[in-house]
């Protein structure tokens, strides 16, 4: 397995040249594409955003990748995406995202079809073995593609710490089916999904990154880079390291490495071109920014704390607040990861297997990671909130959200 990742500087916005050089340094794509190949170019257009913000893949990078694919003479090329539909966020119109990002203009200029993967015909695929998701609907355009080129953008993320090539594949799940991944466990579901429709090559748009809670322009991070590689996990490990995020704290990267029998350490990847160290920037994860919104809650986070617990904690805190329990959270202390010492406090919740040594000191939610409802109930018990009331507030909010977003997901 070739764990080579190229990092190339996009000099003066010369993105086409940067993409071609990065792909060449990473071993090229000639071995993947033949005259009979059906190729899917999969950018990240999770919502209608303009290119250059760092929130979505820059249409110029998508164009450069698609031109390079076309140069190899495949039988068919399509640019495909299905906008996001999170469990606690609304859905967006994919057609609007194609238009707003400039991707529709690129497709028309190149004579390449666009495919809205949210509304594409689909087949239900069985995953065996599976971590959490043993079957899932996949767009037929994706299943009919011989080669998938993932073109994500460099971003941190509120639930998974990073959003790179592996998470980018969520766009192949049609419509509201995406919400299944959140309900079952987002990081684990990402691994299950990539075990059946993982990318064959990755070109990572790191021209402009995005951190925190993706507020433009405050959270945009200029990087001026393009990364490329055949091995998606390796590209994601290097991308995470570029953002100052330990790949070992990203649960889907850890699980993918375990599945492939590989090290999660980005140091085991052969990086060519520019060095990681010369371009590393400390990106804020969405969880770090979210934690700042709840200054009344103390979160003790050990080195082993990963996105499994942090993502469920984000959800639980959000719905406690929505149910009107922000005052009750004052003085709440939450332990995640292998924290060495925990002081005795009246309101203490301990989450997950890594923190099990302190289970007897407070209210414990077991599991790796613990289920969302178990985390929510533990926090409610620790701070004296009515769990039934919080669960009702959650369910009502989601019902309203899904109803309001249904039309956008179908467009």
Order of alpha helices (4+ residues) and beta strands (2+ residues): beta-alpha-beta-alpha-beta-alpha-alpha-beta-beta-beta-alpha-beta-beta-beta-alpha-alpha-alpha-beta-beta-alpha-alpha-beta-alpha-beta-alpha-beta-beta-beta-alpha-alpha
